[in-house]
Every structure is written in structure tokens, then in C-alpha cells.
Amino acid sequence: MNKGAIIAVAVVVVAVLSLPLLASLKKGTSSGSPPAEGSAPAAASPAAPAAPPLLNVQNLVGTVWSVKGFQATFGPGGQLSVAGTPLGTVSGTWAVSGATVTVSALGQTYTLQVSGNQLLADGQPIQRIG
């Protein structure tokens, strides 16, 4: 292998390995390193739930929510049905952990926050339609 090919492979490996770090920085998550000495503590996220979570794995079953033109139905056993996609209705999964609801469909995973009896996506309420 020539020197140019080795450098090209090294650049590709570095780029691929840095993608998760870049994604976490884009989302504003911490890299795990402590804050610099003398720095002010980070402000609370504006998307933090304002009320204790009232939605849970028992009472989310059977609810229907409208978001970005899609209708998501939370079924029993963590089954999710999403209608209104270009592929029609697709299946997915959902799970609750405290004030966080994680939904997955078509290889995409989204994290929602629970505030009282509301679901929030990026800090914005999602409309419950059923």
C-alpha cells in the first residue's frame, strides 16, 4: 500500500470515529469531562420537564399523539404504530424510563420528555388526539 492510500484510510477512520462525538456536541450533551475550575455551572436545559411525569407505561397504552403530520399510537407491550408516513403505517417500539419516553421506528430513535400529562419533543408539547 502506498503512503497516500494509508493517509486516506487514516483520515476516513478518524472521521468515522469522530461522528458520535460530533453528534453529542450538536445535541448539547456533555463529553463527560468536568467543568473547568472557576467556571459557572451549566444552566438547566429549557426542555427540562416542568411538572412531575404523570404519563407512564400503564397509562400511555392506547393513547394517540399527532406530531409533524404523523399519528403515533402507543400499543401494549411497547408496540408503536405510526400512521401518515410515506410508507403508510409502520411499526415501532416505545419504552418509558422516569420522565423519558423513547420511541423507535424505521431505524430512527427519538427521545421525548414527560411533563405532567404532556409529551414534549424538543421542549415543545405534542398534541394528544386520542
C-alpha positions in Angstrom: 0.0 0.0 0.0 1.4 3.4 -0.8 1.7 6.3 1.6 -1.2 8.2 0.1 -3.6 5.3 0.5 -2.6 4.8 4.1 -3.2 8.5 4.8 -6.6 8.4 3.1 -7.6 5.3 5.2 -6.4 7.0 8.4 -8.5 10.2 7.6 -11.6 8.1 6.9 -11.2 6.1 10.2 -10.7 9.3 12.2 -13.8 10.9 10.5 -16.0 7.8 11.2 -14.8 7.6 14.9 -15.5 11.3 15.5 -19.1 11.2 14.3 -20.6 10.1 17.7 -18.7 12.9 19.4 -19.9 15.5 16.9 -23.5 14.2 17.3 -23.3 14.5 21.0 -21.9 18.0 20.7 -24.7 19.0 18.3 -27.3 17.8 20.8 -25.5 19.8 23.6 -24.6 16.7 25.7 -21.5 16.7 27.9 -18.4 14.8 26.8 -18.1 13.6 30.4 -15.2 15.9 31.3 -15.6 18.0 34.4 -16.2 21.8 34.0 -13.1 24.0 34.1 -12.2 25.3 37.5 -13.9 28.5 38.3 -16.5 28.2 35.6 -20.1 28.7 36.3 -22.4 25.7 36.5 -24.3 25.0 33.3 -27.8 26.4 33.1 -30.7 23.9 33.2 -32.0 22.8 29.8 -35.1 24.7 28.7 -36.6 21.3 27.6 -36.5 20.0 31.2 -39.9 18.8 32.4 -41.7 21.5 34.3 -44.1 19.1 36.2 -43.7 15.6 37.6 -44.4 13.0 35.0 -47.9 11.7 35.1 -47.6 9.5 32.0 -46.2 6.0 32.4 -46.1 2.6 30.8 -49.6 1.8 32.0 -51.5 4.9 31.0 -49.7 5.6 27.7 -51.2 2.4 26.2 -53.9 3.2 23.8 -53.1 6.9 23.5 -52.6 8.6 20.1 -50.4 11.6 19.5 -50.0 13.9 16.5 -46.6 15.2 15.6 -45.3 16.6 12.3 -48.2 15.1 10.3 -47.8 11.6 11.8 -50.1 9.9 14.2 -48.3 7.7 16.8 -50.4 5.1 18.7 -48.8 3.6 21.8 -49.8 0.0 22.0 -49.4 -2.7 24.7 -46.1 -4.4 25.2 -44.1 -1.4 23.9 -45.5 -1.7 20.4 -45.8 1.6 18.4 -47.9 2.2 15.3 -47.1 5.3 13.2 -49.6 6.4 10.5 -49.2 9.0 7.9 -45.6 8.1 6.7 -44.7 7.9 3.0 -44.7 4.1 3.6 -48.2 4.1 5.1 -48.5 2.8 8.7 -45.2 1.5 10.1 -44.5 -0.4 13.3 -42.0 0.6 16.0 -41.4 0.4 19.7 -41.6 2.6 22.8 -40.4 2.5 26.4 -40.6 4.7 29.4 -37.9 5.4 31.9 -38.9 8.0 34.5 -39.7 11.3 32.7 -38.3 10.0 29.3 -40.2 8.1 26.6 -38.0 6.6 23.9 -39.7 5.8 20.6 -38.1 4.0 17.6 -39.4 3.4 14.1 -37.8 2.8 10.7 -34.3 2.8 12.3 -34.7 6.2 13.9 -34.9 6.7 17.7 -36.4 9.7 19.3 -36.4 10.8 23.0 -39.5 12.6 24.3 -39.8 14.2 27.7 -42.9 13.8 30.0 -44.1 16.9 31.8 -47.3 16.3 33.8 -49.6 14.7 31.3 -47.9 16.1 28.2 -45.2 14.6 25.9 -42.6 17.1 24.7 -40.4 16.9 21.6 -37.5 19.3 21.7 -39.3 21.1 24.5 -42.5 21.6 22.5 -45.8 19.9 23.5 -47.1 17.1 21.3 -50.8 17.2 20.6 -52.7 14.3 22.1 -55.6 13.3 19.8 -56.8 10.1 21.5 
